[in-house]
Amino acid sequence: MEGRHYDIAIIGAGASGLQLALALSRDRYFDSSKIVVVEKDLKTENDKTWCFWEEGIGKWDSIIHKSWRKASFHGPNQDFSLDLSPFKYKMVRSVDFYDYAKKKVQQAPNIDWIIDEVNGITEKRTTAEFDTKNGVYTADLCFDSRIPFELFDEAKNSNDHVYLAQHFKGKLVRFENDVFNPESFTMMDFRMPFKDSMSFMYILPMSENTAMLEFTFFSNLKVSDMEYDSCIEAYIQRFLKEGGSYEVLESESGLIPMTNFPFHRFSSNKIIKIGTAGSWVRPSTGYSFKSTEEYVRKLIANIKLGKPANHKIHNTKYWFYDTLMLDILERRNTEGALFFERMYNKNSPELIFKFLGGQTSFLQDLKVMSSFNPLPFMKSIVRRYLGIRF
Ligand SMILES: Cc1cc2nc3c(=O)[nH]c(=O)nc-3n(C[C@H](O)[C@H](O)[C@H](O)COP(=O)(O)OP(=O)(O)OC[C@H]3O[C@@H](n4cnc5c(N)ncnc54)[C@H](O)[C@@H]3O)c2cc1C
């Protein structure tokens, strides 16, 4: 059995682990720190399509696969287009991100990269100890991005928390004929929902005839693989028929927890949960790729200041708003389409992106909130914060 000590260990080389490893490798402060990344997979597959909005030049521009300045929205009552400026909606293929980040991190002389599966981590008196299939290691500080799937049910069944599963299946399809506008993506198309759920089609066109079609639920309703397939097929038959025959080039599926369940509370002094495991996913949207940059920045700043690494990294204002939004979406799930239609129709995309990205002032928050019927919000406050159920 091997046994080695590191200053910092990062478990998992996905979105959060790799962004953290990259930031550490670029920061001279950590030049003399011995760091290890432990990842169970080779990370050579394109398993995720990450999108995010950003103003101007960004960190990942060299690996952006496609970006859009315009979007369309199809609500239950209205269809409209959205001019996203000054933002762009950018897309990164996960395999490009893994390649890029892996190369940079593996070049750093002070970072070891180990392909191995971590079984468990325990906090000892002065270190964190983790054992893998092939060895036992210790680290002064361990960042753990293993996703706590076992806690998802606890979050779902807890009376004190709100939980909605964002689950989806996407297919990258190439049609025989041109059928898409590659300059504009479809944010949400609610014209063909699955019964008893908030569900919609999300479309990322790569060219006139090729797009990722992702059928998405914000709902705890479970559906089979065949049901996703039939939703995508029915959508194609109704709205993309002029594309003619098509082939499926790739597919992806996933489940993102939309919840105010505090996964990060399972962190300790030496074992810090990061990424989805650290509640870095924005509860009301399921997005986390872009906000991971900010979490990583705060972790590193805390380490340098000698504070606990995850000291005050979460923003309680948005946690409060998200709890209310999720509570409404959980209780009135099928009305979710109207909720988003109002939000996108009554506010500029710039304001919405700032709000969802956690960059708004209190007055701007009020502007977004005023798009909605206040009664459900009042009820959610009473239920969630005063504990009165009705
Ligand atoms: C299909 C999909 C699409 C998404 N699209 C978007 C999007 O468009 N925009 C957005 O902002 N967010 C998106 N998300 C949400 C979120 O950004 C991603 O889930 C993101 O990958 C979360 O990062 P993470 O580091 O927590 O997890 P991951 O990226 O999944 O990384 C966890 C890593 O830990 C490794 N690991 C797990 N167990 C072990 C173990 N025992 N030992 C060693 N290694 C281990 C895994 O192999 C993996 O590499 C998407 C999520 C999914 C599932």
The ligand as an SDF file (V2000), in Angstrom:
LIG
                    3D

 53 58  0  0  0  0  0  0  0  0999 V2000
  -25.1220   16.5610  -18.4700 C   0  0  0  0  0  0  0  0  0  0  0  0
  -24.9610   17.8420  -17.6780 C   0  0  0  0  0  0  0  0  0  0  0  0
  -24.9740   19.0750  -18.3240 C   0  0  0  0  0  0  0  0  0  0  0  0
  -24.8160   20.2540  -17.5800 C   0  0  0  0  0  0  0  0  0  0  0  0
  -24.8540   21.4460  -18.2350 N   0  0  0  0  0  0  0  0  0  0  0  0
  -24.6070   22.5820  -17.5560 C   0  0  0  0  0  0  0  0  0  0  0  0
  -24.5540   23.8290  -18.2390 C   0  0  0  0  0  0  0  0  0  0  0  0
  -24.8360   23.9160  -19.4320 O   0  0  0  0  0  0  0  0  0  0  0  0
  -24.1920   24.9290  -17.5410 N   0  0  0  0  0  0  0  0  0  0  0  0
  -23.8970   24.8800  -16.1960 C   0  0  0  0  0  0  0  0  0  0  0  0
  -23.5300   25.9040  -15.6240 O   0  0  0  0  0  0  0  0  0  0  0  0
  -24.0170   23.7330  -15.5190 N   0  0  0  0  0  0  0  0  0  0  0  0
  -24.3510   22.5790  -16.1580 C   0  0  0  0  0  0  0  0  0  0  0  0
  -24.4240   21.3990  -15.4720 N   0  0  0  0  0  0  0  0  0  0  0  0
  -24.3200   21.4330  -13.9980 C   0  0  0  0  0  0  0  0  0  0  0  0
  -22.8750   21.4650  -13.4730 C   0  0  0  0  0  0  0  0  0  0  0  0
  -22.1690   22.5490  -14.0260 O   0  0  0  0  0  0  0  0  0  0  0  0
  -22.1250   20.1970  -13.7900 C   0  0  0  0  0  0  0  0  0  0  0  0
  -22.7800   19.1100  -13.1930 O   0  0  0  0  0  0  0  0  0  0  0  0
  -20.6690   20.2260  -13.3190 C   0  0  0  0  0  0  0  0  0  0  0  0
  -20.0060   19.1840  -13.9650 O   0  0  0  0  0  0  0  0  0  0  0  0
  -20.5470   20.0910  -11.8180 C   0  0  0  0  0  0  0  0  0  0  0  0
  -19.1840   20.0550  -11.4920 O   0  0  0  0  0  0  0  0  0  0  0  0
  -18.6440   19.1130  -10.3550 P   0  0  0  0  0  0  0  0  0  0  0  0
  -17.1830   19.3300  -10.2730 O   0  0  0  0  0  0  0  0  0  0  0  0
  -19.4640   19.2430   -9.1430 O   0  0  0  0  0  0  0  0  0  0  0  0
  -18.9560   17.6120  -10.8730 O   0  0  0  0  0  0  0  0  0  0  0  0
  -18.3010   16.8270  -12.0630 P   0  0  0  0  0  0  0  0  0  0  0  0
  -17.9690   17.7310  -13.1760 O   0  0  0  0  0  0  0  0  0  0  0  0
  -19.2170   15.6890  -12.3470 O   0  0  0  0  0  0  0  0  0  0  0  0
  -16.9340   16.2720  -11.4570 O   0  0  0  0  0  0  0  0  0  0  0  0
  -16.8750   15.2760  -10.4570 C   0  0  0  0  0  0  0  0  0  0  0  0
  -15.6490   14.4180  -10.7860 C   0  0  0  0  0  0  0  0  0  0  0  0
  -15.4020   13.5430   -9.7050 O   0  0  0  0  0  0  0  0  0  0  0  0
  -15.0020   12.2850  -10.2560 C   0  0  0  0  0  0  0  0  0  0  0  0
  -15.2760   11.2710   -9.2230 N   0  0  0  0  0  0  0  0  0  0  0  0
  -16.4700   10.8770   -8.7630 C   0  0  0  0  0  0  0  0  0  0  0  0
  -16.3260    9.9300   -7.8180 N   0  0  0  0  0  0  0  0  0  0  0  0
  -14.9850    9.7470   -7.6640 C   0  0  0  0  0  0  0  0  0  0  0  0
  -14.1970    8.9090   -6.8330 C   0  0  0  0  0  0  0  0  0  0  0  0
  -14.7660    8.0810   -5.9460 N   0  0  0  0  0  0  0  0  0  0  0  0
  -12.8670    8.9760   -6.9410 N   0  0  0  0  0  0  0  0  0  0  0  0
  -12.2620    9.8260   -7.8380 C   0  0  0  0  0  0  0  0  0  0  0  0
  -12.9670   10.6310   -8.6520 N   0  0  0  0  0  0  0  0  0  0  0  0
  -14.2960   10.6070   -8.5720 C   0  0  0  0  0  0  0  0  0  0  0  0
  -15.8710   12.1340  -11.4850 C   0  0  0  0  0  0  0  0  0  0  0  0
  -15.3540   11.1730  -12.3870 O   0  0  0  0  0  0  0  0  0  0  0  0
  -15.8510   13.5510  -12.0310 C   0  0  0  0  0  0  0  0  0  0  0  0
  -14.7840   13.7470  -12.9260 O   0  0  0  0  0  0  0  0  0  0  0  0
  -24.6250   20.2050  -16.1760 C   0  0  0  0  0  0  0  0  0  0  0  0
  -24.6630   18.9630  -15.5400 C   0  0  0  0  0  0  0  0  0  0  0  0
  -24.8400   17.8010  -16.2740 C   0  0  0  0  0  0  0  0  0  0  0  0
  -24.8980   16.4920  -15.5120 C   0  0  0  0  0  0  0  0  0  0  0  0
  1  2  1  0
  2  3  1  0
  2 52  2  0
  3  4  2  0
  4  5  1  0
  4 50  1  0
  5  6  2  0
  6  7  1  0
  6 13  1  0
  7  8  2  0
  7  9  1  0
  9 10  1  0
 10 11  2  0
 10 12  1  0
 12 13  2  0
 13 14  1  0
 14 15  1  0
 14 50  1  0
 15 16  1  0
 16 17  1  0
 16 18  1  0
 18 19  1  0
 18 20  1  0
 20 21  1  0
 20 22  1  0
 22 23  1  0
 23 24  1  0
 24 25  2  0
 24 26  1  0
 24 27  1  0
 27 28  1  0
 28 29  2  0
 28 30  1  0
 28 31  1  0
 31 32  1  0
 32 33  1  0
 33 34  1  0
 33 48  1  0
 34 35  1  0
 35 36  1  0
 35 46  1  0
 36 37  1  0
 36 45  1  0
 37 38  2  0
 38 39  1  0
 39 40  1  0
 39 45  2  0
 40 41  1  0
 40 42  2  0
 42 43  1  0
 43 44  2  0
 44 45  1  0
 46 47  1  0
 46 48  1  0
 48 49  1  0
 50 51  2  0
 51 52  1  0
 52 53  1  0
M  END
$$$$
